[in-house]
Amino acid sequence: MFKTLLFHGAADLEVVERNVLLRVKPYERTEASPGKRVNRAAFTEEEVQKLLGAARPHERALIGLLCFTGIRPGEALALQWKHADLTAGAARICRTWDPRGRVFTPPKTEAGNRTVAGSA
C-alpha cells in the first residue's frame, strides 16, 4: 500500500514516468495458500538420521539439540552450561541470540522462558 502511494507521488512529481505498481495484481489467498504461516512439520526419524549422518562431527551436537528438543536456533546458540541439567536431561531457555543486533536478549514473551527436555 505504502509503496503504491509512494509511486503515485513520484509520478505526480514526474520523478518517474508512470506508477509501475499499478500493473501488479494484489495477492489473493486461495485454498492452496490459506494463510501466511508455513507448515513446518517435524523431521521424521529417517530425516534426522540422514542429517546427523551427513553432518560433520562438531555439528552433530547442535543438530541433535535442535531436532530432539524443538528449541529455536537462536535459543540453542544462547545456551550456557549453567542452563543445562544433564542429570534431568533438560535445559532452561532464558535468552536468545539476536543476529541483527549481535547481542543476547531475553525471550520476547514470558512463555519463552521455559525448561525443555530432550527426547531420544
C-alpha positions as CSV (number, residue, x, y, z in Angstrom):
1,M,0.0,0.0,0.0
2,F,2.7,2.5,1.0
3,K,4.8,1.6,-2.0
4,T,1.9,2.3,-4.3
5,L,1.3,5.7,-2.7
6,L,5.0,6.5,-3.0
7,F,5.0,5.7,-6.7
8,H,1.8,7.7,-7.2
9,G,3.5,10.7,-5.6
10,A,6.6,10.2,-7.7
11,A,4.5,10.0,-10.9
12,D,2.7,13.2,-9.9
13,L,6.0,15.0,-9.4
14,E,7.2,13.5,-12.7
15,V,10.2,11.8,-10.9
16,V,9.1,8.6,-12.7
17,E,7.2,8.3,-15.9
18,R,4.4,6.1,-14.5
19,N,3.5,4.0,-11.5
20,V,4.7,0.6,-12.4
21,L,3.0,-1.0,-9.4
22,L,-0.4,-0.4,-11.0
23,R,0.3,-3.4,-13.2
24,V,0.9,-5.7,-10.1
25,K,-2.1,-7.7,-9.2
26,P,-2.9,-7.8,-5.5
27,Y,-2.1,-11.1,-3.7
28,E,-5.2,-13.2,-3.2
29,R,-5.3,-16.2,-0.8
30,T,-6.5,-19.4,-2.3
31,E,-7.4,-22.8,-0.6
32,A,-3.8,-23.8,-1.5
33,S,-2.4,-20.9,0.4
34,P,-5.0,-20.1,3.2
35,G,-2.6,-18.1,5.4
36,K,0.8,-16.7,5.8
37,R,2.1,-19.5,8.1
38,V,4.3,-22.2,6.6
39,N,3.8,-25.8,7.7
40,R,7.0,-26.6,9.5
41,A,6.4,-30.2,10.4
42,A,8.9,-32.0,12.5
43,F,11.6,-34.1,10.8
44,T,11.0,-37.8,10.6
45,E,13.3,-40.2,12.3
46,E,14.8,-41.1,8.9
47,E,15.4,-37.5,8.1
48,V,17.1,-36.8,11.4
49,Q,19.4,-39.9,10.9
50,K,20.3,-38.5,7.4
51,L,21.0,-35.1,8.8
52,L,23.2,-36.5,11.6
53,G,24.9,-38.8,9.1
54,A,25.8,-36.0,6.7
55,A,26.9,-33.6,9.5
56,R,30.5,-33.1,10.5
57,P,31.3,-34.3,14.0
58,H,31.3,-30.8,15.5
59,E,27.9,-30.1,14.0
60,R,26.1,-33.2,15.4
61,A,25.5,-31.9,18.9
62,L,23.8,-28.7,17.7
63,I,21.7,-30.6,15.1
64,G,20.7,-33.2,17.8
65,L,19.8,-30.4,20.2
66,L,17.6,-28.7,17.7
67,C,15.9,-31.9,16.5
68,F,15.3,-33.5,19.8
69,T,14.3,-30.5,21.9
70,G,12.5,-28.3,19.3
71,I,14.2,-25.2,20.5
72,R,14.9,-22.4,18.1
73,P,18.5,-21.9,16.7
74,G,18.9,-18.6,18.5
75,E,17.9,-20.2,21.8
76,A,20.4,-23.0,21.2
77,L,23.2,-20.6,20.4
78,A,22.4,-18.6,23.6
79,L,22.6,-21.7,25.9
80,Q,25.3,-21.7,28.6
81,W,26.4,-24.7,30.7
82,K,24.6,-23.3,33.7
83,H,21.3,-23.6,31.8
84,A,21.8,-27.3,31.3
85,D,20.7,-30.1,33.7
86,L,22.4,-33.2,32.4
87,T,21.1,-35.4,35.1
88,A,17.5,-34.5,34.3
89,G,18.2,-34.2,30.5
90,A,16.7,-30.7,30.4
91,A,17.8,-27.2,29.6
92,R,16.4,-23.9,30.8
93,I,15.7,-21.4,28.0
94,C,16.1,-17.8,29.3
95,R,17.7,-15.9,26.5
96,T,18.2,-16.0,22.7
97,W,20.7,-14.7,20.2
98,D,19.8,-11.8,18.1
99,P,21.9,-11.9,14.9
100,R,20.9,-8.5,13.7
101,G,21.9,-6.7,16.9
102,R,24.6,-9.3,17.6
103,V,23.5,-9.5,21.3
104,F,21.8,-11.9,23.6
105,T,18.3,-10.9,24.5
106,P,15.6,-12.3,26.8
107,P,12.7,-14.1,25.1
108,K,10.1,-11.9,23.6
109,T,7.3,-13.4,25.7
110,E,7.1,-14.8,29.2
111,A,6.2,-18.2,27.7
112,G,9.7,-18.1,26.0
113,N,11.2,-18.6,29.5
114,R,10.8,-22.3,29.8
115,T,12.5,-25.6,30.5
116,V,12.8,-28.1,27.7
117,A,13.6,-31.8,27.9
118,G,15.3,-33.8,25.2
119,S,13.8,-36.9,23.8
120,A,15.8,-39.7,22.2
